[in-house]
């Protein structure tokens, strides 16, 4: 099973465009990228932070629930570690889990030092909540349901205020540039529309996720899996792309963008009901509404089918406190549509939320490409395994982002020791008269297909059909796509959609967020690895294998 792709998105002579030189180039400005930037700058390195949109527009900024950390009496590192491993369904890297969990308190302290204002109790202690999969209340939050926005605020302020960090917002990173397989820069389109080269021997990808692969998603429009696609084209191994988490409760108003209704609502006592008003999660799992997200999402999905409804309903009438005060952001959103969350049921349905698989990295966040690291949602670090436990992602971004920033600051490497690639090649066909690529239509078709056939439930025939459609669209787009941002995003989304479908077809079992109706039982725990190799004419072809979870991984 293979996928064939051009090596680059654009054709350009690198000698003819401006070059910016930095010690470290970071692509992405969410929690992981900003944490890495601040750490590298604290080691005296000059850092470029390149973001596709505004500096504050990230998946981090949209995160409502909170950041998990052991901060309360009665909780423990061992409990948090065990909860994470249990939810991860046999694919977590235990050492990575321990490292991230034990880094939680210092990550919270760092954010407080930078000026974060988290919710506290009357005695001044942090007000921690409990979410699905957690056996203790350990979720630190801000303004009830706006934790990501608060974390993004303080990190953005810190990054923009640092003398050694230069930010490049509204700059679209296109490809990693390599010399004999070793990275030495990133090609990008800047805010003026011109191509530029960010030259560095140390590159960190922190580009976030790819929720826009799916018709229903909680992610912002920028979440088009760019980092994973960019890394794949450059030769990076991709691990477990089939694991994509769906959040069970997105506000569902026909015609309106889907908005996350945070799990913190269910943590305070909110319950799920079908259109008859019947509660159903207590019949689906011992932890009811606080079951792991994959369990809740599939239960919601099955209720929608069984009741022939477009959604289910979230009932906040029994929450512990005034829901308007507890969840001001959710109250405001729902109020805009005439829904009083204290009295009315809130219509919800699942949506693609978090890309668990991604660029394979070792314990130091190094990818298989020398000179490239990856952190946050675009990376497969081993923390989440087959299912991410709620509020562990902001924690991962802070802990591993800071660690990656320090790692890239250690040691030196002579610049351009290998033969540099001066001209980036791209094959384009001239379309016959009357043939025009409908990018918007293709994006909608891809998102709909992924939702139907590579979504919450999967099976062999549907996955095979999805592969055929995705491969056909991908070939057409690679031959005809114009040099513009939306077309580049489409190429990236189709690349990762293909990888996701390949992985889902290869994994003939049901584990975590990956559910096969034709293979419902667990098999031996293994990782799916898709490894690209450069072919003739500057093209990339990938092959897929499954490897034992104990296989050692070190990139040096």
C-alpha positions in Angstrom: 0.0 0.0 0.0 1.7 3.2 -1.1 1.1 6.9 -1.7 2.9 9.0 -4.4 3.6 12.7 -3.9 5.7 15.5 -5.3 8.5 16.5 -3.0 7.6 20.2 -3.0 4.6 22.5 -3.2 6.3 25.1 -5.3 9.1 25.4 -7.9 11.6 28.1 -7.0 15.3 28.9 -7.3 16.4 29.5 -3.7 19.2 31.8 -4.9 16.6 34.3 -6.1 14.6 34.8 -2.9 15.3 36.6 0.4 16.8 34.4 3.2 16.3 35.1 7.0 18.9 33.3 9.2 18.2 32.2 12.7 19.6 29.8 15.2 16.2 28.2 15.5 13.1 28.3 13.3 9.8 27.3 14.8 6.7 26.8 12.6 3.6 27.3 14.7 2.6 29.6 17.6 0.4 27.6 19.9 1.4 26.4 23.3 4.1 24.0 22.1 5.7 26.3 19.7 5.7 29.3 22.0 7.0 27.2 24.9 9.8 26.0 22.7 10.6 29.5 21.5 10.9 30.9 25.0 13.1 28.0 26.1 15.5 28.3 23.1 15.6 32.1 23.6 16.4 31.6 27.3 19.5 29.6 26.1 20.6 32.6 24.1 19.5 31.5 20.7 17.9 33.7 18.0 14.5 32.3 17.2 12.0 32.9 14.4 8.3 32.0 15.1 6.5 31.5 11.8 2.7 31.3 12.0 0.1 30.8 9.1 -2.4 33.2 10.7 -2.3 35.7 13.5 0.0 34.8 16.4 -3.0 34.1 18.7 -5.0 32.1 16.2 -4.2 28.5 17.1 -5.8 25.3 18.4 -4.5 26.3 21.8 -6.6 29.5 21.7 -9.7 27.4 21.1 -9.1 25.0 24.0 -11.8 25.4 26.6 -11.5 22.6 29.2 -8.1 23.2 30.8 -4.6 21.8 31.5 -4.2 18.6 33.6 -1.6 18.7 36.4 -1.2 17.2 39.8 -1.9 20.2 42.0 -4.3 19.1 44.7 -4.1 17.1 47.9 -5.0 13.4 47.5 -3.9 13.3 43.8 -0.5 11.9 42.8 1.8 11.5 39.8 1.2 7.8 39.8 -2.6 8.3 39.6 -2.3 10.7 36.7 0.2 8.4 34.9 -2.1 5.4 35.3 -5.1 7.2 34.1 -3.3 8.4 31.0 -2.0 4.9 30.3 -5.4 3.3 30.8 -7.1 5.7 28.4 -4.2 5.2 25.9 -5.2 1.6 25.4 -1.8 -0.1 25.3 0.1 2.3 23.0 1.4 4.9 25.4 5.2 5.3 26.0 5.4 5.0 29.7 8.6 7.0 30.1 7.1 9.9 28.0 3.9 9.7 30.1 5.9 10.0 33.3 8.1 12.8 32.0 5.0 14.9 31.0 3.0 14.2 34.1 5.9 15.0 36.5 6.5 18.2 34.5 2.9 19.4 35.2 3.3 21.4 38.4 6.3 23.3 37.0 4.4 24.0 33.8 1.6 25.5 35.8 4.0 27.5 37.9 5.7 28.8 34.7 2.4 30.0 33.3 1.5 31.7 36.6 4.9 33.4 36.5 4.2 34.7 33.0 0.9 36.2 34.2 -1.7 33.5 33.7 -4.8 34.0 35.8 -6.3 30.6 36.5 -9.6 30.1 38.4 -9.1 29.9 42.2 -11.2 29.0 45.2 -12.1 31.4 48.0 -8.9 30.3 49.9 -6.8 31.3 46.9 -5.9 27.7 45.9 -6.4 26.6 42.3 -9.9 25.5 41.5 -9.3 22.1 39.7 -12.0 20.2 37.9 -12.4 16.6 36.9 -12.9 15.4 33.3 -13.4 12.1 31.6 -10.8 9.4 32.3 -9.4 11.3 35.3 -9.9 9.8 38.7 -9.1 13.1 40.5 -10.0 16.7 40.0 -6.7 17.9 38.4 -7.8 20.1 35.5 -6.6 23.8 35.9 -8.8 26.2 34.1 -9.3 29.9 33.4 -12.6 31.9 33.2 -14.4 28.6 33.4 -14.2 27.6 29.8 -11.5 29.8 28.3 -8.2 28.2 29.5 -6.6 28.0 26.0 -7.3 31.6 25.4 -5.6 32.6 28.7 -2.6 30.4 28.0 -2.3 31.7 24.5 -2.5 35.3 25.8 0.4 35.1 28.2 2.6 33.0 25.9 2.0 35.4 22.9 2.8 38.4 25.1 6.0 36.7 26.3 7.1 35.7 22.8 6.5 39.1 21.3 8.2 40.8 24.2 11.4 38.8 24.0 14.5 40.5 22.4 15.8 37.2 20.8 12.5 36.1 19.3 11.2 37.5 15.9 7.7 36.7 14.9 6.4 36.3 11.4 2.6 36.1 11.4 0.5 35.5 8.4 3.4 33.6 6.8 2.6 30.2 5.2 5.3 27.6 5.7 5.3 25.4 2.6 8.2 22.9 2.8 11.3 21.9 4.7 14.4 22.3 2.5 17.0 19.6 2.7 20.5 18.9 1.5 21.2 15.1 1.2 18.4 14.5 3.6 19.5 17.0 6.2 17.3 20.0 6.9 18.7 23.5 6.5 15.6 25.7 6.2 11.9 26.3 5.6 10.4 27.8 2.4 7.4 30.0 3.1 5.1 32.6 1.6 5.3 35.8 3.6 2.6 38.3 4.4 3.2 40.2 1.1 2.8 37.1 -1.0 6.5 36.6 -1.8 8.5 33.4 -1.2 11.2 33.6 1.4 13.7 31.1 3.0 14.0 30.8 6.8 17.5 29.4 7.0 18.4 27.4 10.1 20.1 24.1 11.1 17.4 23.7 13.9 13.8 23.5 12.9 10.8 22.8 15.2 7.4 21.9 13.8 4.6 22.9 16.1 1.8 23.3 13.5 -1.1 21.8 15.5 -3.7 19.4 14.2 -5.9 18.6 11.2 -9.5 18.7 12.3 -10.4 20.4 9.0 -10.0 17.0 7.3 -13.5 16.3 8.6 -16.9 17.9 7.9 -17.7 18.1 11.6 -14.8 19.6 13.7 -14.1 21.7 16.7 -10.9 23.0 15.1 -10.3 26.5 13.6 -10.1 26.8 9.8 -6.3 26.9 10.0 -6.1 23.3 11.2 -5.2 21.7 7.9 -2.5 19.3 9.0 0.2 21.3 7.3 3.1 20.2 9.5 2.5 16.5 9.1 2.2 16.8 5.3 5.3 19.0 5.1 7.3 16.6 7.2 6.1 13.6 5.2 7.2 15.2 1.9 10.6 15.9 3.4 11.1 12.3 4.4 9.8 12.0 8.0 8.2 8.8 9.3 4.6 9.2 10.3 3.2 7.1 13.2 -0.4 6.0 13.9 -2.2 8.5 11.7 -5.4 6.5 12.0 -5.9 7.6 15.6 -8.1 10.8 15.4 -10.1 11.8 18.4 -13.7 13.0 18.1 -15.1 15.2 20.8 -18.6 14.0 21.7 -20.1 17.4 22.3 -20.0 20.1 19.6 -22.8 22.7 19.5 -24.9 21.7 16.5 -26.8 24.5 14.8 -27.5 23.7 11.2 -25.6 26.2 9.0 -23.4 27.5 11.8 -19.8 26.6 12.5 -19.4 23.8 15.0 -18.3 25.0 18.4 -16.9 22.9 21.2 -19.0 22.4 24.3 -16.2 21.6 26.8 -16.0 18.4 28.8 -15.8 20.6 31.9 -19.6 20.9 31.5 -20.1 17.2 32.1 -17.5 17.3 34.8 -19.8 19.7 36.7 -22.8 17.4 36.3 -24.2 18.0 32.8 -25.9 14.9 31.3 -26.6 13.7 27.8 -30.1 12.9 26.6 -31.7 11.7 23.4 -34.6 13.4 21.7 -37.1 11.6 24.0 -35.3 13.1 27.0 -33.8 9.8 28.1 -30.3 9.7 29.6 -28.2 7.1 27.8 -24.6 7.3 29.0 -25.4 5.5 32.3 -26.3 2.5 30.2 -23.1 2.8 28.1 -20.2 2.9 30.6 -19.8 2.8 34.4 -18.4 6.4 34.3 -21.4 7.6 32.3 -20.8 11.1 30.9 -17.2 11.0 32.3 -16.2 7.9 30.3 -13.3 8.4 27.9 -14.1 10.5 24.9 -14.1 7.7 22.4 -16.7 5.9 24.4 -18.9 8.9 24.7 -18.5 9.9 21.1 -19.6 6.5 19.8 -22.5 6.3 22.2 -23.7 9.7 20.9 -23.2 8.5 17.3 -25.2 5.3 18.0 -28.0 7.3 19.6 -28.3 9.6 16.6 -28.7 6.5 14.4 -31.1 4.7 16.6 -33.4 7.7 17.2 -33.0 9.0 13.6 -31.9 12.4 14.9 -29.2 14.8 13.8 -27.9 15.3 17.3 -28.4 14.5 21.0 -28.9 17.0 23.8 -26.8 18.2 26.7 -28.8 19.0 29.9 -27.1 21.5 32.2 -30.1 21.9 34.6 -28.4 19.7 37.2 -24.9 21.1 37.2 -23.3 22.2 40.5 -23.9 25.9 40.4 -25.2 28.5 37.9 -24.1 27.4 34.4 -24.1 31.0 33.2 -21.4 31.9 35.7 -19.5 28.6 35.5 -19.4 28.6 31.7 -19.6 32.2 30.5 -18.2 31.5 27.0 -20.6 28.6 26.3 -23.5 30.7 27.8 -22.7 33.5 25.4 -22.4 31.3 22.3 -25.6 29.4 23.0 -27.4 32.6 24.0 -26.7 34.0 20.5 -28.9 31.2 19.1 -31.6 31.8 21.8 -30.6 28.8 24.0 -30.6 29.4 27.7 -28.2 26.8 29.0 -29.8 26.8 32.5 -33.2 25.9 31.1 -32.9 24.6 27.5 -31.3 21.4 26.2 -28.2 22.2 24.1 -28.1 20.3 20.8 -24.7 18.6 20.4 -23.0 16.0 18.2 -19.4 14.6 17.8 -16.8 16.4 15.8 -13.1 15.8 14.9 -11.1 17.3 17.7 -7.5 16.1 18.1 -5.0 14.4 15.8 -3.4 11.8 18.1 -1.0 10.3 15.5 1.5 12.4 13.6 5.2 12.9 13.0 7.1 10.2 14.8 9.6 11.6 17.3 12.0 10.2 19.9 12.2 11.1 23.5 14.0 14.4 22.6 11.3 15.4 20.0 13.6 14.6 17.1 12.1 13.4 13.9 13.7 11.0 11.4 15.0 14.1 9.5 18.3 15.4 10.9 17.8 19.0 12.0 14.0 18.7 12.5 12.1 18.4 15.8 8.3 18.2 16.3 6.1 19.0 19.3 2.5 19.3 20.2 -0.4 18.0 18.2 1.5 17.4 14.9 3.9 15.0 16.7 3.4 11.4 17.8 5.3 11.7 21.1 3.9 8.5 22.8 2.0 10.4 25.5 -1.6 9.7 24.2 -1.3 6.2 22.8 -4.5 5.2 21.1 -6.7 7.8 22.9 -5.9 11.2 24.4 -7.2 11.9 27.8 -8.8 15.3 28.1 -6.7 18.3 29.1 -3.4 16.4 28.6 -2.6 18.2 25.3 -2.0 21.7 26.8 0.2 19.9 29.4 2.1 18.1 26.6 2.6 21.3 24.7 4.1 23.1 27.8 6.3 20.3 29.0 7.6 18.9 25.7 7.7 22.3 24.0 10.0 23.6 26.7 12.1 20.5 26.5 12.4 20.7 22.7 13.5 24.4 23.0 16.3 23.3 25.3 17.2 20.3 23.2 17.7 22.3 20.0 19.9 24.8 21.9 22.4 22.1 22.8 25.5 21.4 20.6 26.3 22.8 17.2 26.2 21.6 13.7 28.2 23.0 10.8 25.8 24.7 8.4 25.5 23.2 4.9 28.0 20.4 5.3 26.0 18.6 2.6 25.3 19.6 -1.0 22.4 22.2 -0.8 19.4 21.8 -2.9 19.2 25.1 -4.8 16.2 24.6 -7.1 12.9 23.2 -5.7 11.1 21.2 -8.4 7.4 20.8 -8.9 5.6 19.1 -11.8 2.5 20.9 -13.1 0.3 19.9 -16.0 -1.4 22.4 -18.3 -5.1 21.6 -18.1 -7.2 21.3 -21.3 -9.4 24.2 -22.1 -12.5 24.3 -19.9 -10.9 22.3 -17.1 -10.7 24.2 -13.8 -9.9 22.9 -10.4 -12.8 23.5 -8.0 -10.9 23.8 -4.8 -13.8 24.6 -2.5 -15.8 21.7 -4.0 -12.9 19.3 -3.5 -12.4 20.4 0.1 -16.1 19.9 0.9 -16.1 16.5 -0.9 -13.0 15.3 1.0 -14.3 16.5 4.4 -17.7 14.7 3.8 -16.0 11.5 2.6 -13.7 11.4 5.7 -16.6 12.0 8.0 -18.7 9.2 6.4 -16.0 6.6 5.8 -13.0 7.3 8.0 -14.8 8.7 11.0 -16.1 7.3 14.2 -16.8 3.8 12.7 -14.8 2.2 9.9 -14.8 -1.0 7.9 -12.8 -2.5 5.0 -15.0 -1.8 2.0 -15.6 1.9 3.0 -11.9 2.4 3.6 -11.0 0.9 0.3 -13.5 3.2 -1.5 -12.2 6.2 0.4 -8.7 5.4 -0.6 -9.7 5.3 -4.3 -11.4 8.6 -4.1 -8.7 10.3 -2.1 -5.9 9.0 -4.4 -7.8 10.2 -7.5 -8.4 13.7 -6.1 -4.8 13.9 -4.8 -3.4 13.1 -8.3 -5.6 15.7 -9.9 -4.8 18.4 -7.4 -1.0 17.7 -7.6 -1.1 18.1 -11.3 -3.4 21.1 -11.5 -3.3 23.1 -8.2 -2.4 26.7 -8.6 0.2 28.4 -6.4 -2.1 29.8 -3.7 -2.7 29.2 0.0 -6.1 27.3 -0.3 -4.7 25.0 -2.9 -1.6 24.2 -0.7 -3.9 23.5 2.2 -5.9 21.1 0.1 -2.7 19.3 -0.9 -1.8 19.0 2.7 -5.2 17.8 3.8 -5.4 15.2 1.0 -1.9 14.0 2.0 -2.8 13.4 5.6 -6.3 12.1 4.7 -4.6 9.5 2.6 -2.2 8.6 5.4 -5.1 8.4 7.9 -7.0 6.1 5.6 -4.0 3.9 4.9 -3.4 3.5 8.7 -7.1 2.8 9.4 -7.1 0.1 6.8 -3.9 -1.5 8.0 -5.1 -1.6 11.6 -7.4 -4.6 11.7 -8.6 -4.2 15.3 -10.6 -1.7 17.4 -8.4 0.2 19.8 -9.0 3.6 21.5 -10.4 6.1 19.0 -10.0 3.7 16.1 -13.1 1.5 15.8 -13.5 -1.1 13.1 -17.0 -2.6 12.9 -15.5 -5.6 11.1 -12.7 -6.1 13.6 -14.1 -5.2 17.0 -11.5 -7.0 19.2 -8.1 -6.0 20.3 -5.0 -7.4 18.5 -1.4 -7.4 19.7 -0.4 -3.7 20.4 1.6 -2.3 17.5 2.4 1.1 16.0 1.6 1.9 12.4 4.6 3.5 10.7 4.4 5.1 7.2 7.8 5.7 5.9 8.4 7.9 2.8 11.4 7.6 0.5 12.4 9.9 -2.3 11.9 8.6 -5.8 13.0 9.8 -9.2 11.9 13.2 -10.5 11.8 14.7 -6.9 8.7 12.6 -6.0 8.0 10.8 -2.7 6.5 7.4 -2.2 5.6 5.9 1.1 5.3 2.3 2.5 3.4 1.2 5.5 4.3 -1.3 8.2 3.4 -2.2 11.8 6.1 -2.4 14.5 6.1 -3.7 18.0 5.6 -1.0 20.6 8.8 -1.9 22.4 10.9 -1.1 19.3 13.6 1.4 20.5 13.5 4.8 18.8 16.4 7.3 18.9 17.3 9.9 16.3 20.6 11.5 16.7 
